[in-house]
Amino acid sequence: MNQTADDVRGLVRRRSVGALPGYVGNFVTTSVMALLFARWMGVEDLGAYAFAFHLIRIVVLIAGLGLNMAAVRLIPRYLKHDRQGDIAGFVLGSALVTAV
């Protein structure tokens, strides 16, 4: 069953509109929490918190080693060819590499 380009565009549009409230809610929650932390902690403590928070975000980004992008590319291919063992190996291997 082949989908036309219009069908694909419609599907992408519907899913994008469905994801938008999540992104907006995340932005609003983050902004409110930043304001509350700024009022509660003070300048020096907030600076230390922001530094540690963003340092952890950078470490997590590097620690992922691009495995999220590989998962998006490989897992659908494995599902298409019914290679359940390869999926399990990928998930286990990714967890082990990330843990180390």
C-alpha positions in Angstrom: 0.0 0.0 0.0 1.6 3.2 -1.2 0.7 6.5 0.4 0.6 9.6 -1.8 2.6 12.7 -0.8 -0.6 14.4 0.3 -1.4 11.6 2.6 2.0 11.8 4.2 1.8 15.6 4.5 -1.6 15.3 6.2 -0.3 12.7 8.6 2.8 14.8 9.5 0.6 17.9 9.9 -1.8 16.1 12.3 1.0 14.6 14.4 2.8 18.0 14.6 -0.3 19.7 15.8 -0.8 17.0 18.3 2.7 17.4 19.7 2.5 21.2 19.9 0.7 21.4 23.3 3.4 19.2 24.8 6.1 21.6 23.6 4.3 24.6 24.8 3.5 23.0 28.2 7.2 22.1 28.6 8.3 25.7 27.8 5.7 27.2 30.2 6.7 24.8 33.0 10.4 25.4 32.5 9.9 29.2 32.5 7.8 29.1 35.7 10.2 26.8 37.5 13.1 29.1 36.5 11.3 32.1 37.9 10.5 30.2 41.1 14.0 29.1 41.5 15.3 32.6 40.9 13.1 34.0 43.7 13.8 31.2 46.1 17.6 30.7 45.7 19.1 34.0 45.1 21.8 35.0 42.6 24.8 32.9 43.6 22.8 29.7 44.3 20.9 30.0 41.1 24.1 30.5 39.2 25.6 27.3 40.7 22.3 25.4 40.0 22.2 26.6 36.4 25.8 25.7 35.8 25.4 22.2 37.2 22.1 21.7 35.4 23.5 22.6 32.0 26.7 20.7 32.6 24.7 17.6 33.2 22.7 18.2 30.0 25.9 18.5 28.0 27.2 15.2 29.5 24.0 13.4 28.8 24.1 14.7 25.2 27.6 13.4 24.7 26.9 10.1 26.6 24.1 9.2 24.2 26.8 8.6 21.5 24.2 9.1 18.7 22.4 6.0 19.7 19.0 7.7 19.6 19.6 8.5 15.9 20.8 5.0 15.2 17.7 3.6 17.0 15.4 5.7 14.7 17.2 4.3 11.7 17.8 0.7 12.7 14.8 -0.5 14.7 12.2 0.1 11.9 14.5 -1.8 9.6 14.8 -4.7 12.0 11.0 -4.7 12.6 10.4 -4.8 8.8 12.6 -7.9 8.4 11.3 -9.5 11.7 14.7 -9.5 13.4 13.6 -9.5 17.0 17.0 -10.7 18.2 18.8 -7.8 16.6 16.4 -5.4 18.3 17.0 -6.9 21.7 20.8 -6.9 21.0 20.7 -3.2 20.0 18.7 -2.2 23.1 20.9 -4.2 25.4 24.1 -3.0 23.8 23.0 0.6 23.8 22.2 0.4 27.5 25.5 -1.2 28.3 27.5 1.3 26.3 25.7 4.2 27.8 26.1 2.8 31.3 29.9 2.5 30.9 
